[in-house]
Amino acid sequence: AKDAEDAIRKSPTSRLIILGAPGAGKSTMLRYLVVRAAQQARANASDRIPIYIYLPYLQPSQAIQGYLPILLDNLGIDINYARVLWEEIEQGRALICLDGLDEVPADQRKAIIAWVNSKSSDEGNVWIVGSRFSQYKTGQFRRGLFSTWELQPLTAELRQALAKQLLTELDEQIHGPTDAPGSDPSSFLHALEKHPQASTWGRNPLLFSLAAIVFAYYGTLPASRATLYQQVIDAVLETRQIDPIRRTMIREVISSLALEFYQQKRRTFTRDDLLGLL
């Protein structure tokens, strides 16, 4: 399939599993589908209503009906609208995107998958589940019901198009309208291809985007992935905090926080977890 919408058209039951490596663009693709569906629904009231659900936040006992008010409240929308959304789901007129299956705690994943298998068996609705390869086992979802799709690495043509868009936007945000080192997409792509460590980053949208940020700031690429992450964080902090002393303090705090998260060997943390550690 050329894109996500084409994959939906080519899936006989409109039930899809989207697999990909970390940073391959699974969440970005699902959110893109939700935005596109929302635009279409605004133009045509008979089109599907999109619903994006981050699976680690969903409890099997709660299910979608109980989760909808929470979702709407987080979006600043009247929770009474949950009844309208539930009616659309019941009538099979929804596009339901379930993201982050791989981030669901292991002791809850079986129940979540059983719930998805049960609800997606009903007629209507489009169901799309996103997951990493490493956390997905063939047969978890009902055979014959779900079509499995794999996100492919960036091609040379896509890298070229993405580099042009990214660097143009980054230069405007970082340097303003004036020309600055690192603004040439061809120079960035050439540096990426010739770099002994960074050549594989061009196949992964996330790493490719992070490398573009560093290149737009410094005009060069870092020596390693660890340095790439460091320089991206420094660049982001610089846009948020002008004072270099406060910026150093913030970096120390988030470094300590990251170490705490790593030592707990978990993948998902609530806001309360974050505040407690802070």
C-alpha positions as CSV (number, residue, x, y, z in Angstrom):
1,A,0.0,0.0,0.0
2,K,1.2,3.5,-0.8
3,D,-0.1,5.0,2.5
4,A,-2.4,4.2,5.5
5,E,-5.6,5.1,3.7
6,D,-4.7,2.7,0.8
7,A,-3.9,0.0,3.4
8,I,-7.4,0.4,4.8
9,R,-9.0,0.1,1.4
10,K,-6.9,-3.1,0.7
11,S,-7.9,-4.8,4.0
12,P,-11.0,-6.8,3.4
13,T,-12.4,-6.5,6.9
14,S,-11.2,-3.0,7.7
15,R,-9.3,-4.4,10.6
16,L,-5.5,-3.7,10.6
17,I,-2.4,-4.4,12.6
18,I,0.3,-1.8,11.9
19,L,3.8,-3.1,12.9
20,G,7.0,-1.1,12.9
21,A,10.3,-0.6,14.6
22,P,10.8,2.1,17.2
23,G,10.6,5.5,15.5
24,A,9.2,4.1,12.3
25,G,6.1,6.3,12.5
26,K,3.3,4.2,13.9
27,S,1.8,6.8,16.2
28,T,2.4,9.6,13.6
29,M,0.5,7.5,11.0
30,L,-2.4,6.8,13.4
31,R,-2.7,10.5,14.4
32,Y,-2.6,11.4,10.7
33,L,-5.5,9.1,10.0
34,V,-7.5,10.6,12.9
35,V,-6.9,14.1,11.7
36,R,-7.8,13.3,8.1
37,A,-11.0,11.5,9.2
38,A,-11.9,14.5,11.4
39,Q,-11.5,16.8,8.5
40,Q,-13.7,14.6,6.3
41,A,-16.3,14.2,9.1
42,R,-16.6,18.0,9.4
43,A,-17.2,18.3,5.7
44,N,-19.6,15.4,5.5
45,A,-21.6,14.4,8.6
46,S,-22.1,10.8,7.3
47,D,-18.3,10.1,7.4
48,R,-16.8,8.1,10.2
49,I,-16.0,9.7,13.5
50,P,-12.3,9.1,14.5
51,I,-11.3,8.0,17.9
52,Y,-7.7,7.7,19.0
53,I,-7.0,5.6,22.1
54,Y,-3.6,5.1,23.8
55,L,-4.0,1.5,25.0
56,P,-1.8,1.7,28.1
57,Y,-4.5,4.1,29.5
58,L,-7.3,1.8,28.7
59,Q,-8.5,-0.7,31.3
60,P,-10.3,-3.9,30.0
61,S,-13.0,-3.5,32.6
62,Q,-13.5,0.1,31.7
63,A,-13.7,-0.5,27.9
64,I,-14.3,2.3,25.5
65,Q,-17.7,3.4,26.9
66,G,-16.1,4.2,30.3
67,Y,-13.0,5.7,28.7
68,L,-14.7,8.2,26.4
69,P,-15.6,10.7,29.1
70,I,-11.9,10.7,30.3
71,L,-10.7,11.1,26.8
72,L,-13.0,14.1,26.1
73,D,-12.2,15.7,29.4
74,N,-8.5,15.6,28.6
75,L,-9.3,17.3,25.2
76,G,-11.3,20.0,26.9
77,I,-14.6,18.8,25.3
78,D,-17.9,18.4,27.1
79,I,-18.0,14.9,28.5
80,N,-21.7,14.6,27.7
81,Y,-20.6,14.2,24.1
82,A,-19.4,10.8,25.0
83,R,-22.9,9.5,24.6
84,V,-22.9,10.7,20.9
85,L,-19.5,9.0,20.3
86,W,-20.7,5.8,21.8
87,E,-23.8,5.8,19.6
88,E,-21.6,6.2,16.5
89,I,-19.5,3.2,17.7
90,E,-22.5,1.1,18.3
91,Q,-23.8,1.9,14.8
92,G,-20.5,1.0,13.2
93,R,-19.6,4.5,12.0
94,A,-16.3,5.0,13.8
95,L,-12.6,4.9,12.9
96,I,-11.0,3.5,16.1
97,C,-7.2,3.8,16.3
98,L,-5.6,1.9,19.2
99,D,-2.0,2.9,19.7
100,G,0.8,1.6,21.9
101,L,-0.1,-2.1,22.3
102,D,3.6,-2.9,23.0
103,E,3.5,-0.4,25.9
104,V,0.6,-2.1,27.7
105,P,1.9,-3.8,30.9
106,A,2.5,-7.5,30.2
107,D,0.0,-8.6,32.9
108,Q,-2.8,-6.6,31.2
109,R,-1.9,-7.2,27.5
110,K,-3.8,-10.5,27.2
111,A,-7.0,-9.0,28.6
112,I,-6.7,-6.0,26.3
113,I,-6.2,-8.2,23.2
114,A,-9.2,-10.4,24.2
115,W,-11.3,-7.2,24.5
116,V,-10.2,-6.0,21.1
117,N,-10.9,-9.4,19.5
118,S,-14.4,-9.3,21.0
119,K,-15.4,-5.8,20.1
120,S,-13.9,-5.7,16.7
121,S,-15.9,-8.8,15.7
122,D,-19.0,-6.6,15.6
123,E,-20.1,-5.3,12.2
124,G,-19.0,-1.9,11.0
125,N,-16.2,0.4,12.3
126,V,-12.6,0.5,11.2
127,W,-10.2,-0.9,13.7
128,I,-6.4,-0.2,13.6
129,V,-3.9,-1.4,16.2
130,G,-0.3,-0.2,16.3
131,S,2.5,-2.2,17.9
132,R,6.3,-2.7,17.7
133,F,7.5,-5.9,16.1
134,S,9.3,-7.0,19.3
135,Q,6.1,-7.1,21.3
136,Y,3.8,-8.6,18.7
137,K,3.2,-12.4,18.2
138,T,1.4,-13.7,15.2
139,G,-2.0,-15.0,16.1
140,Q,-2.6,-12.7,19.0
141,F,-5.6,-11.2,17.1
142,R,-8.2,-13.3,15.4
143,R,-6.9,-14.9,12.2
144,G,-8.9,-13.9,9.1
145,L,-10.2,-10.8,10.8
146,F,-7.1,-8.6,11.0
147,S,-4.8,-7.8,8.1
148,T,-1.1,-7.2,9.2
149,W,0.8,-4.4,7.6
150,E,4.5,-3.4,8.1
151,L,5.8,0.2,7.9
152,Q,8.7,0.3,5.5
153,P,11.9,2.3,6.0
154,L,12.3,5.7,4.3
155,T,13.3,5.5,0.6
156,A,15.8,7.9,-1.0
157,E,12.9,9.8,-2.6
158,L,11.1,10.2,0.7
159,R,14.3,11.2,2.5
160,Q,14.8,14.0,0.0
161,A,11.2,15.3,0.3
162,L,11.3,15.1,4.1
163,A,14.6,16.8,4.4
164,K,13.4,19.7,2.3
165,Q,10.3,20.2,4.4
166,L,12.1,19.7,7.8
167,L,15.1,21.9,7.2
168,T,12.9,24.7,5.8
169,E,10.7,24.6,8.9
170,L,13.6,24.2,11.3
171,D,15.6,27.1,9.9
172,E,12.6,29.4,10.2
173,Q,12.2,28.4,13.9
174,I,15.8,28.4,14.8
175,H,17.5,31.1,12.7
176,G,14.6,33.2,11.4
177,P,14.2,34.2,7.7
178,T,17.9,34.7,7.1
179,D,20.0,31.9,5.5
180,A,22.1,29.9,8.0
181,P,24.6,27.0,7.9
182,G,22.8,23.7,7.6
183,S,19.8,24.9,5.6
184,D,20.7,23.0,2.4
185,P,18.8,19.7,2.3
186,S,21.4,18.3,-0.2
187,S,24.3,19.0,2.2
188,F,22.4,17.3,5.0
189,L,21.6,14.2,3.0
190,H,25.2,14.0,1.8
191,A,26.5,14.3,5.3
192,L,24.1,11.6,6.5
193,E,25.1,9.1,3.7
194,K,28.8,9.6,4.3
195,H,28.7,9.5,8.1
196,P,30.1,6.1,9.4
197,Q,27.6,6.0,12.3
198,A,24.6,7.9,11.0
199,S,24.1,6.3,7.6
200,T,21.4,4.0,8.9
201,W,19.5,6.9,10.6
202,G,18.2,7.8,7.2
203,R,15.9,4.8,7.1
204,N,14.2,5.7,10.4
205,P,11.8,8.7,10.4
206,L,12.5,9.6,14.0
207,L,16.3,9.4,13.9
208,F,16.2,11.2,10.5
209,S,14.2,14.0,12.0
210,L,16.4,14.3,15.1
211,A,19.5,14.4,12.9
212,A,17.9,17.2,10.8
213,I,17.4,19.2,14.1
214,V,21.1,18.9,15.0
215,F,22.2,19.7,11.5
216,A,20.0,22.8,11.4
217,Y,21.6,24.0,14.7
218,Y,25.2,23.1,14.2
219,G,25.7,22.4,10.5
220,T,27.3,19.0,11.2
221,L,26.2,15.6,12.5
222,P,27.1,14.1,15.9
223,A,29.5,11.2,16.1
224,S,27.1,8.8,17.8
225,R,23.5,8.2,18.6
226,A,24.1,9.1,22.3
227,T,25.5,12.5,21.2
228,L,22.6,12.9,18.8
229,Y,20.1,12.6,21.7
230,Q,22.2,15.0,23.9
231,Q,22.4,17.7,21.2
232,V,18.7,17.4,20.4
233,I,17.8,17.8,24.1
234,D,20.1,20.8,24.3
235,A,18.5,22.3,21.2
236,V,15.0,21.8,22.6
237,L,15.9,23.3,26.0
238,E,17.5,26.3,24.3
239,T,14.2,27.1,22.6
240,R,12.3,26.8,25.9
241,Q,14.7,28.5,28.4
242,I,17.0,31.5,27.5
243,D,18.9,31.6,30.8
244,P,21.9,29.2,30.4
245,I,22.1,28.6,34.2
246,R,18.4,27.6,34.5
247,R,18.9,25.5,31.3
248,T,21.8,23.6,33.0
249,M,19.6,23.0,36.1
250,I,16.8,21.7,34.0
251,R,19.1,19.3,32.2
252,E,20.4,18.0,35.5
253,V,16.9,17.4,36.8
254,I,15.7,15.5,33.7
255,S,18.9,13.5,33.6
256,S,18.2,12.3,37.2
257,L,14.6,11.6,36.3
258,A,15.6,9.6,33.2
259,L,17.9,7.5,35.3
260,E,15.1,6.8,37.8
261,F,12.8,5.7,35.0
262,Y,15.5,3.4,33.5
263,Q,16.2,1.8,36.8
264,Q,12.6,0.9,37.3
265,K,12.7,-1.1,34.0
266,R,9.2,0.1,33.0
267,R,8.0,1.6,29.7
268,T,4.9,3.6,30.8
269,F,4.6,6.2,33.5
270,T,1.7,8.2,34.6
271,R,1.7,11.9,35.4
272,D,1.5,11.0,39.1
273,D,4.6,8.9,38.7
274,L,6.4,11.8,37.1
275,L,5.4,14.3,39.8
276,G,6.3,11.8,42.6
277,L,9.8,11.3,41.3
278,L,10.3,15.0,40.8
